[in-house]
Amino acid sequence: MVRDWGFLLTCVFVFSAHCLILFGATRMMRERGYWLAVAACVVSLIPVLTPAMFLGIPVGIWGLVRLRRTDVQAAFAKSET
């Protein structure tokens, strides 16, 4: 029996955040799911949740900057129709 439920819930939450980052990154590479890609970038900015804290923050900022470009938004819109 698990004695520390807080630790278990934290592990489940962090694992689900990592899955969101991974899934959002693959959707970003395929230019599908714009808002999922944005959510993945935002989650990667949270220092506690990223596997490599010092890598997650700059990559998250870079991803958000790239996703705000009009040509990138047009590419997402084109692939979703």
C-alpha positions as CSV (number, residue, x, y, z in Angstrom):
1,M,0.0,0.0,0.0
2,V,1.2,3.5,-0.9
3,R,1.9,5.5,2.2
4,D,2.7,8.8,0.6
5,W,-0.2,9.7,-1.7
6,G,1.2,13.2,-2.2
7,F,4.3,11.8,-3.8
8,L,2.3,9.4,-6.0
9,L,0.0,12.2,-7.2
10,T,3.0,14.5,-7.9
11,C,4.6,11.7,-10.0
12,V,1.3,11.2,-12.0
13,F,1.0,15.0,-12.5
14,V,4.6,15.4,-13.7
15,F,4.3,12.4,-15.9
16,S,1.1,13.8,-17.5
17,A,2.9,17.2,-18.0
18,H,5.8,15.4,-19.8
19,C,3.3,13.5,-22.0
20,L,1.6,16.8,-22.9
21,I,5.0,18.4,-23.8
22,L,6.0,15.4,-25.9
23,F,2.6,15.2,-27.7
24,G,2.5,18.9,-28.3
25,A,6.0,18.9,-29.7
26,T,5.2,16.2,-32.2
27,R,2.0,18.1,-33.2
28,M,4.1,21.2,-33.6
29,M,6.5,19.4,-35.9
30,R,3.6,18.1,-38.0
31,E,1.9,21.6,-38.0
32,R,-1.3,20.3,-36.5
33,G,-3.0,21.2,-33.3
34,Y,-1.9,24.9,-32.8
35,W,-3.4,25.3,-29.3
36,L,-1.9,22.0,-28.2
37,A,1.5,23.2,-29.3
38,V,1.0,26.5,-27.5
39,A,0.0,24.6,-24.3
40,A,3.1,22.4,-24.6
41,C,5.3,25.5,-24.8
42,V,3.6,27.1,-21.8
43,V,3.9,23.9,-19.7
44,S,7.6,23.6,-20.7
45,L,8.1,27.1,-19.1
46,I,7.2,25.8,-15.7
47,P,10.6,25.0,-14.2
48,V,9.4,22.2,-11.9
49,L,7.8,20.2,-14.6
50,T,10.4,20.1,-17.3
51,P,13.0,17.3,-17.2
52,A,15.8,19.7,-18.0
53,M,14.9,22.9,-16.3
54,F,17.5,25.1,-17.9
55,L,16.6,23.7,-21.4
56,G,12.8,23.9,-21.0
57,I,12.6,27.6,-20.4
58,P,14.5,28.9,-23.4
59,V,12.9,26.2,-25.7
60,G,9.4,27.1,-24.4
61,I,10.0,30.8,-25.1
62,W,11.4,30.0,-28.5
63,G,8.4,27.9,-29.3
64,L,6.0,30.5,-28.3
65,V,7.8,33.2,-30.3
66,R,7.8,30.9,-33.4
67,L,4.1,30.0,-32.9
68,R,3.1,33.7,-32.9
69,R,4.5,34.3,-36.4
70,T,1.8,34.8,-39.0
71,D,3.3,32.4,-41.5
72,V,3.4,29.6,-38.9
73,Q,-0.2,30.3,-37.9
74,A,-1.2,30.2,-41.6
75,A,0.6,26.9,-42.0
76,F,-1.3,25.5,-39.0
77,A,-4.6,26.8,-40.4
78,K,-3.9,25.3,-43.8
79,S,-3.1,21.9,-42.4
80,E,-6.2,21.8,-40.2
81,T,-8.6,22.5,-43.0
